[in-house]
Amino acid sequence: MPAPGATMKTSLKLHRLQRGMKQSDLADLVNVRRETIGRLEQGQYCPSLRLAMDLARVFGTTVEDLFSFDDEYESESE
C-alpha cells in the first residue's frame, strides 16, 4: 500500500505512443473521455481498479506495469 502523499507514476503514455494511438483512440477503447486519459498520463488522476484493468488488457500487460507509486521500491527495501 502506498504511503500517504505518494506520487503515482504511469507508463500509460509510453504504451499508447508505442502503438501509435491518440488519447481519444484509447479513451474510446476503455469507454472514458479523452481528458481522463490525459489526466491519467499526467498523474493527476488515480484510476478505478476496473479502469486500470481495462487499460492493462488493451496493452496486453499488467496493472503493475502501467501504474506504480514513487515510494513502492523504497518501502520494500526497508
SULRALIN-V957038 format. One record per backbone hydrogen bond with DSSP energy under -0.5 kcal/mol. NH is the residue of the N-H (numbers start at 0). CO is the residue of the C=O. Records with the same first field share a line. If there is no record, write none. Layout:
NH->CO, CO
This chain:
5->2
8->67
10->65
14->10
15->11
16->12
17->13
18->14, 15
19->16
20->15
25->21
26->22
27->23
28->24
29->25
30->26, 27
31->26
35->32
36->32
37->33
38->34
39->35
40->36
41->37
42->39
43->38
44->38
46->44
51->47
52->48
53->49
54->50
55->51
56->52
57->53
58->54
59->55, 56
60->55
65->61
66->62
67->8
69->6
71->68
74->70
75->71
76->72
77->73, 74
